[in-house]
C-alpha cells in the first residue's frame, strides 16, 4: 500500500509543478513577425495575442489583402512559437512521461 501512497504523492507534486509552470509561462511573451518585420505580434504563453505592431508603410488601402495576409502569418507564427515554448517547459517537468497534449 505504501507504493500507492508514494505514487499519489509524486503525482500531486507533478501537478503542482505543472500548474506553477503554466502560470509562469502565461506571464511570458514571445514575438513573431512577417513581411520582414512589417507586422509584429506579441503572444503570451497562454496563447493570447497581447500586441500587434504594423509599420505605416505596409498600410495600403488599395492592397488590404496583403496586410491581412501579413497579420495572419505573424499571428500564426506567434501562436506556434508560444505552443512550442509551452511544450518545451512542460517536457522538463514531465521527464518524457506520456501525458496528453493539452496545448495543441
N, C-alpha and C positions, 0 to 999 in steps of 0.2 A: 504494500500500500504506500510505502514511503516513496517509491519511484513515481507514482502518480502525483503525489504532492509536489515533488521536485519539478516534474514536468509542468504542472499548473503554475508553479512559481515562475519558472522560466518563460512560460507563455505570457504571463502578466507583465514581466519585465520587458519582453519584446514589444508588447502592445504599448507600454508606456514610452519606450524609446521611439516607436513609430509615430505616436501622437506628438511627441516633442519635435521630431524631425519635420513632420508635416507643418507644424506651427512655425518653426524656424524658416522653412522654405517658403511659406506663404508671405513672409516679410521680405524675401529676396526678390530681385528683379533681374531680368536679362534683357538685352537689346538685340533687335534684328532689323535689317534694313533691306531695301530693294532699290533698283534703279541707281546703283552706285551711290547710295546714301541719300537719294532724293526723298524717300519716305522711310522714316524710322519709327519703330514701335517699341514700347517697353511692356513686358509681360511679367506678371508675378509668378511665383512658384505654385500658386493656386490656379494657374491658367486663366488669369483675368488680364485683359488689356488695361494697363494703367496710364498709358500715354501714347500719343501719336504726334509726330512732327513731320510736317510737309514743307519742303523747300518751295518758296514762292514761284520760282521759275518753272516748276512742274505743273502748276495750275494753269491749264489752258482750257477755257470754256469750249473751244472747238474740238477738244480731244479728251472728254471726261472719261472715256473708256480706258485710256492709258492710265489715268490717275487711279481709277477703280482697280485696275489690274495690279498696280504697284502697291496699293494698300492691302489688297488681298494677299499678295505674295509676302509682304512683310509680316502681316498678322499670322499667316500660316507658319512661316519660319520661326517667329517668336514663340508660338504655341508648341511647335516641335521641339525647340531648344528647352523650353520650360519643362515639358514632359520628360525629356532626356535627363535634365538636371535632377528631377524628382526620382526617376528610376535609379540613377547612379547613387544617390544618397540612401535610398531605401535598400539597395543591394548591400551597402556597407553594414546595415543593421541586420538584415536577414541572413547574411552569410551564404547566399545562394539557395536558401530554402525555397521550395516551390510554393509560392503564395500566389493567389490570384492577382492578375494585373489590373489594379483598380485605377490606374492612371491612363488607360487607353493606349 
